[in-house]
Amino acid sequence: MEVIQSFTIDHTRLKPGIYVSRQDKGFTTFDLRITEPNKEPAVAPAAMHSMEHLMATWFRNSRVKDDVVYVGPMGCLTGMYVVMTGTYSVEDMRGLTIECLKWILEQSSVPATTPETCGNYLLHDLAACKREAARYLDRLVNDFHSEYTKLQVVLSDGKTFADA
């Protein structure tokens, strides 16, 4: 069995920023890394859920809405994935994400938080989401990172795998 490419990223050296996780089949998957894995606390589930609703709403209503395929949280709760069609660079995504975060900071409610519109409508925390958004915005503006540190993984058959 092959190693999943994202598992070859050295998460002990990964900084908050924006990374290209994958580019294939006409899609670009961006890794919007909000916290520093294994060194900082992950984003609280309620804050991440609110961020997902807000980011998905913003991206799917933005000038790039026709190219947005998916916006959603990482299982480890240290960031979000944004999947796009078309040609977008890390700098493009940085600009879009900065706009999105500024918009989030202006919001007074989270969209789609009723039993009819959300599968876990009670798991939201706008205040915590805004704190995370402000912190991530500061990092994207003042301490930007966009190059993965890769691991070299040796497979059971002796082959090496180093890609992201």
Salt bridges, closest charged atoms under 4 A:
ASP10 OD2 - ARG13 NH1 3.93
ASP24 OD2 - ARG22 NH2 2.35
ASP31 OD2 - ARG33 NH2 2.75
GLU36 OE2 - LYS15 NZ 2.97
GLU36 OE2 - LYS39 NZ 3.84
GLU40 OE1 - ARG135 NH2 2.88
GLU40 OE2 - ARG139 NH2 2.36
GLU91 OE2 - ARG94 NH1 3.40
GLU99 OE2 - ARG63 NH2 2.74
GLU132 OE1 - ARG135 NH1 3.61
ASP143 OD1 - HIS145 NE2 3.30
ASP157 OD2 - LYS159 NZ 3.89
